[in-house]
Amino acid sequence: MNLDVLVVGAGPAGLAAAVELRRAGVGRVLVADREQAAGGVPRHCQHTGFGARDLHRVLTGPGYARRYAADAARLGAEIRTGTTVTGWAGDRELTLTSPRGIETVRAAAVLLATGCRERPRPARLVPGSRVPGIMTTGELQQRVYLHGQRLPGRAVVVGAEHVSFSAVVTLAHAGAEVAGLVTGYPEQQSYRAFALGARLRWRAPVWVNRTVSRVVATPDSRLAGVELTDTRSGATRFVRCELLVFTGDWIPDHELARAGGVPLDPATRGPAVDTALETGTPLVFAAGNLIHPAETADVAALTGQHAARHIAAALAARPAPTSLRVPLAVEPPLRWISPSAVRPPLLPPRGHFLLRCDSFHSATRLEVRQGARLLTTARTGRLIPGRPIHLPGVWAAHADPAAGPIQIRLA
């Protein structure tokens, strides 16, 4: 099967890209997703707030997912659910596996939009018993909102970022009592109003400077509770619970990219992309939370649109003014930047770069330098781990492709 564009992933980034590609006049666009329904994570997020930046209206998660899936189908994109892209058969030639069998498709361009996931307990190396009742937020939301499960009992939430407080709400809907949220940081990473609401509405405190150091089982192999360790003193305490939810600590779903030899960014662990969102493999692009784990659905969708515009230009033989990529690097406590390369004069999605840091810092200033040349400075608000830092990207148009890497640091 020959395609113009194969989009891998039918979440917000993939569906928004399909819509934009068809609007740009790109011919055959196929969106493949292993899930049984299109829409990605918003399908099982019952709260509102989706679509403000991309659709300019506020929708629930399921409504947002349905809107994008319907728009992509209406504009002529083919959406195949229950279809896993299982490997690469050649240059932009991929294998699809589904109930209809195994197929090989050849695409003029490929967009990887496989998203990200939370690290489960094994990846966090939390010792102790292997028992039921341990899950990530994604599994929790699917069990509660897609399958209608009730989950009575006391719960401990590992993490104190945006998605952690979303997990508190989901647990309450499922009939659970939240004993508390645990974070190794000295304070929670979300909005103060979320932490206050959790304490007042559900009596769920945030235990800071704590880690889950052991999972404890009952004699009949059920979850009895967890041991928490104070990261400063080393003191431990036992907290009884029947449910344990690991939240945040995102990692891109990069297995397909890695299998295809697409160069990865060692900091984000997603594909390394330039300001066109093209990877180091020609005509293979990446978008959404695969390249910056994890942003909101509308931000992911807007990166999908950005990639689609550059894919359409490439297929129409309108190449970027230069193919030279200038790598970007960040200095600690900054952790990563996305995109991680510039292709002058192209600007990043939404006109700015996304960064993350590893620790809390007061409001400060970013410096962008290429050798001895200062390209720009930008003020930041308070830096909080897991929260986005925005760096305006106008300077990227004036970077010198021959002057070497660009360094971003705190002034």
C-alpha positions in Angstrom: 0.0 0.0 0.0 1.4 3.4 -1.0 0.5 6.5 1.1 1.5 10.1 1.1 1.7 10.3 4.9 1.5 7.6 7.6 0.6 9.0 11.0 1.4 6.7 13.8 -0.9 7.5 16.8 -4.5 8.7 16.8 -4.1 11.0 19.9 -4.4 14.8 19.7 -1.1 15.3 17.9 -1.8 12.6 15.3 -5.4 13.6 14.6 -4.7 17.3 14.5 -1.9 16.6 12.0 -4.2 14.5 9.8 -6.7 17.4 9.8 -4.1 19.9 8.8 -2.6 17.6 6.1 -5.9 17.1 4.4 -6.7 20.8 4.6 -3.3 21.4 2.9 -4.3 19.2 0.1 -2.1 16.2 0.9 -3.5 13.1 -0.8 -3.7 9.8 1.1 -3.3 10.1 4.8 -3.5 7.0 7.0 -3.7 7.3 10.8 -2.9 4.0 12.7 -3.5 3.4 16.4 -3.3 0.3 18.5 -6.3 1.4 20.7 -9.8 0.4 19.7 -11.0 4.0 19.5 -9.3 7.2 18.2 -8.6 10.1 20.5 -5.8 9.1 22.8 -5.7 9.9 26.5 -8.5 12.5 26.4 -11.0 9.6 25.8 -10.8 8.7 29.4 -10.4 12.1 31.0 -13.9 13.1 32.1 -12.9 16.6 33.3 -13.4 19.7 31.2 -10.7 22.2 29.9 -9.7 20.6 26.6 -9.4 22.6 23.4 -8.9 26.1 24.6 -5.7 26.8 22.6 -6.3 24.7 19.5 -10.1 24.6 19.0 -10.8 27.9 20.9 -13.6 26.2 22.8 -13.7 24.3 26.1 -14.7 20.6 25.9 -14.5 17.5 28.1 -11.8 15.0 27.3 -14.2 12.5 25.4 -15.8 15.4 23.6 -12.5 16.7 22.5 -11.4 13.3 21.2 -14.6 12.8 19.3 -14.3 16.2 17.7 -10.8 15.6 16.3 -11.6 12.0 15.2 -14.8 13.3 13.4 -12.9 16.2 11.7 -10.1 13.9 10.5 -12.6 11.4 9.0 -14.8 14.1 7.5 -11.8 15.6 5.7 -10.8 12.3 4.2 -8.1 10.9 6.4 -8.3 7.1 6.9 -8.3 6.1 10.6 -7.5 2.6 11.5 -7.9 1.6 15.1 -6.9 -1.7 16.6 -3.9 -1.5 14.3 -0.3 -1.6 15.7 2.7 -0.4 13.7 5.0 -3.2 14.6 8.2 -2.4 12.7 10.1 -1.0 9.8 10.5 -2.9 6.6 12.6 -0.3 4.9 13.0 3.4 4.4 9.6 4.9 5.4 8.2 1.4 4.8 6.4 0.1 7.9 4.5 -3.0 9.0 0.9 -2.8 10.3 -0.6 -5.6 12.3 -4.3 -5.8 12.9 -7.2 -8.3 12.8 -7.2 -8.0 9.1 -3.7 -9.4 9.0 -0.2 -8.0 8.4 0.3 -5.3 5.8 3.3 -3.3 4.6 2.8 0.4 3.8 5.2 2.7 2.0 4.8 6.4 2.8 6.3 9.5 1.3 6.5 10.9 4.8 5.9 9.5 8.3 4.7 11.3 11.4 5.4 9.6 14.7 2.8 10.8 17.3 2.9 7.9 19.8 2.8 10.0 22.9 4.2 9.2 26.3 3.4 7.1 29.4 4.0 7.2 33.1 6.7 5.1 34.5 5.1 2.1 36.3 6.4 0.8 39.6 9.0 -1.7 38.1 10.7 1.2 36.2 10.9 3.2 39.4 12.6 0.3 41.2 10.3 0.4 44.2 11.0 -2.8 46.1 8.6 -5.0 48.0 5.8 -7.4 47.3 4.1 -7.9 43.9 0.4 -7.5 44.7 -2.8 -6.3 43.0 -4.0 -2.7 43.4 -0.9 -1.0 42.0 -1.4 1.1 38.8 -0.6 4.3 36.9 -3.0 7.2 36.4 -3.6 6.0 32.8 -4.7 2.6 34.0 -6.8 4.1 36.8 -8.6 6.4 34.4 -9.3 3.6 31.9 -10.6 1.3 34.6 -12.9 4.0 36.1 -14.1 6.0 33.1 -14.0 3.5 30.2 -14.9 0.3 32.2 -17.0 1.8 35.0 -15.1 0.0 37.8 -15.5 0.9 41.5 -12.3 0.9 43.5 -13.1 1.2 47.2 -10.4 1.4 49.8 -7.6 3.7 50.9 -5.3 5.0 48.2 -1.8 6.5 48.2 -0.9 8.7 45.1 2.8 8.8 44.2 3.5 12.2 42.8 2.3 15.8 43.4 2.0 17.3 39.9 -1.0 18.2 37.7 -1.8 14.6 36.8 -1.5 13.5 40.5 -4.3 15.7 41.5 -6.3 14.5 38.5 -5.8 11.0 40.0 -7.2 12.2 43.3 -10.4 13.2 41.6 -10.7 10.0 39.7 -10.1 7.9 42.8 -12.9 9.9 44.5 -15.2 9.1 41.6 -14.3 5.5 42.0 -15.3 5.4 45.7 -11.7 5.4 47.1 -10.4 7.4 50.0 -7.1 9.2 49.3 -4.8 8.9 52.3 -2.3 11.3 50.8 0.1 12.3 47.9 3.8 11.5 48.2 6.6 13.5 46.5 10.4 13.5 46.9 10.5 17.2 46.2 10.3 19.8 49.0 7.0 21.0 47.8 4.2 20.0 45.4 4.7 20.8 41.7 1.2 21.7 40.7 -1.0 24.8 41.3 -1.4 25.7 45.0 -5.2 25.7 44.5 -5.1 22.0 43.5 -3.2 21.1 46.7 -5.6 23.2 48.8 -8.6 21.7 47.1 -7.4 18.2 47.6 -6.8 18.9 51.3 -10.2 20.6 51.9 -12.4 18.6 49.6 -10.9 15.1 50.1 -8.7 15.6 53.1 -5.7 14.4 51.1 -2.5 15.9 52.4 0.7 16.2 50.4 3.7 14.5 52.1 6.8 16.3 50.8 10.4 15.0 51.0 9.1 11.5 51.0 9.6 8.5 48.8 7.9 5.1 48.7 10.6 2.8 49.8 8.7 -0.5 50.0 5.4 -2.1 49.1 4.0 -4.2 51.9 1.6 -7.2 51.4 -0.9 -8.9 53.7 -0.5 -12.6 54.5 -3.0 -13.4 51.7 -1.0 -11.4 49.1 -3.0 -8.2 49.0 -1.7 -4.7 49.3 -1.4 -3.8 53.0 0.3 -0.4 52.5 3.6 1.3 51.8 6.6 2.3 53.7 7.5 6.0 53.3 11.1 7.3 53.9 12.0 10.8 54.7 14.7 11.9 52.2 16.3 14.2 54.8 16.4 12.2 58.0 15.9 8.6 56.7 13.1 8.0 59.1 10.3 5.6 57.9 6.6 5.3 58.5 4.0 2.8 57.4 0.8 4.0 55.6 -2.0 1.6 55.2 -3.6 1.5 51.7 -5.4 -0.9 49.3 -4.6 1.1 46.2 -1.3 2.6 45.0 -1.2 5.0 42.0 2.0 6.1 40.4 1.6 9.4 38.6 3.8 11.5 36.3 7.5 10.8 35.7 6.8 10.6 32.0 8.7 8.8 29.3 8.1 8.9 25.6 6.7 5.9 23.8 9.8 5.8 21.7 10.1 2.1 20.9 9.0 2.4 17.3 11.3 5.4 16.7 14.2 3.5 18.2 13.5 0.4 16.2 13.6 2.4 13.0 17.0 4.0 13.9 15.5 7.4 14.4 18.0 9.4 16.5 16.8 10.0 20.0 17.4 13.0 22.3 19.3 11.7 25.3 17.5 14.2 27.6 13.9 13.8 26.6 14.4 10.2 25.3 12.1 11.0 22.5 13.1 11.6 18.9 15.5 14.6 18.4 13.7 17.1 16.2 14.5 20.5 14.7 12.2 23.5 14.4 10.3 21.8 11.5 9.8 18.8 13.8 11.7 16.7 11.4 13.9 14.0 13.0 17.4 13.0 12.0 15.8 10.6 9.5 14.7 12.5 6.4 11.0 12.8 5.9 10.3 11.2 9.3 8.7 13.8 11.7 7.6 13.6 15.3 5.1 15.6 17.3 3.1 15.7 20.5 4.2 14.3 23.8 6.6 11.9 22.1 9.0 14.9 21.8 8.1 16.7 25.1 6.7 14.6 27.8 4.2 15.7 28.9 2.2 18.7 27.9 -1.6 19.2 27.7 -3.6 17.8 24.8 -4.0 21.1 23.0 -0.3 21.8 23.1 0.3 18.4 21.6 -2.3 19.0 18.9 -0.7 22.3 18.0 2.7 20.6 17.5 0.9 18.1 15.2 -0.4 20.9 13.1 3.0 22.5 13.0 4.6 19.2 11.8 1.8 18.8 9.2 2.5 22.1 7.6 6.2 21.3 7.2 5.3 17.8 5.9 3.0 19.3 3.3 5.7 21.7 2.2 8.3 19.0 1.9 5.9 16.8 -0.2 5.1 19.8 -2.4 8.9 20.2 -3.1 9.0 23.3 -1.1 12.1 22.6 1.1 13.1 24.6 4.0 15.5 27.5 3.2 18.4 25.5 4.7 18.7 21.9 5.7 21.5 22.7 8.2 20.5 21.9 11.8 22.1 23.7 14.7 22.0 21.7 17.9 20.7 23.2 21.1 22.1 22.3 24.6 21.1 23.3 28.1 23.1 23.6 31.2 21.9 22.3 34.6 19.6 22.8 36.4 17.8 22.9 33.0 17.0 19.4 31.9 16.0 19.5 28.3 14.7 21.8 25.5 12.3 20.9 22.7 12.8 21.2 19.8 16.5 20.4 20.4 17.8 21.9 17.1 17.1 24.9 14.9 16.8 25.0 11.2 17.1 28.7 10.4 14.9 30.6 9.6 12.2 28.2 10.8 10.6 28.9 14.2 9.4 26.3 16.7 5.8 25.3 17.3 3.7 28.3 18.6 6.8 30.4 18.3 8.6 29.2 21.4 10.7 26.4 22.8 9.7 24.3 25.8 12.2 23.6 28.6 12.2 21.7 31.8 14.3 22.0 35.0 15.3 19.5 37.7 14.8 21.7 40.8 12.9 24.7 42.2 14.3 28.2 41.4 13.1 31.7 41.9 12.2 33.8 38.8 15.3 34.3 36.8 16.6 35.0 33.3 17.6 32.6 30.4 20.5 33.4 28.2 20.9 32.0 24.7 24.4 32.0 23.3 26.1 30.8 20.1 29.8 30.9 20.9 30.6 34.4 22.1 27.4 35.8 20.5 24.4 36.5 22.8 21.3 35.7 20.7 18.7 36.6 23.3 17.7 36.7 26.9 14.3 36.0 28.4 12.7 36.4 31.8 11.1 33.4 33.4 8.7 32.9 36.2 9.5 30.6 39.1 11.0 27.4 37.9 9.2 24.2 39.1 10.2 20.6 38.1 7.7 19.1 35.7 6.2 22.5 34.7 7.0 24.1 31.3 9.4 26.9 30.8 8.7 28.9 27.6 11.5 30.5 25.7 10.4 32.9 22.8 11.9 31.6 19.6 12.3 34.5 17.3 16.1 34.4 17.7 16.1 31.0 16.0 15.6 32.6 12.6 18.9 34.4 13.0 21.1 31.6 14.2 24.2 31.0 12.2 24.3 27.4 10.8 28.1 27.6 10.6 28.8 29.0 14.1 28.3 25.8 16.1 26.0 24.7 18.8 23.7 27.0 20.8 23.8 27.0 24.6 20.9 27.9 26.9 21.5 28.5 30.5 20.3 30.4 33.6 21.9 33.9 33.8 
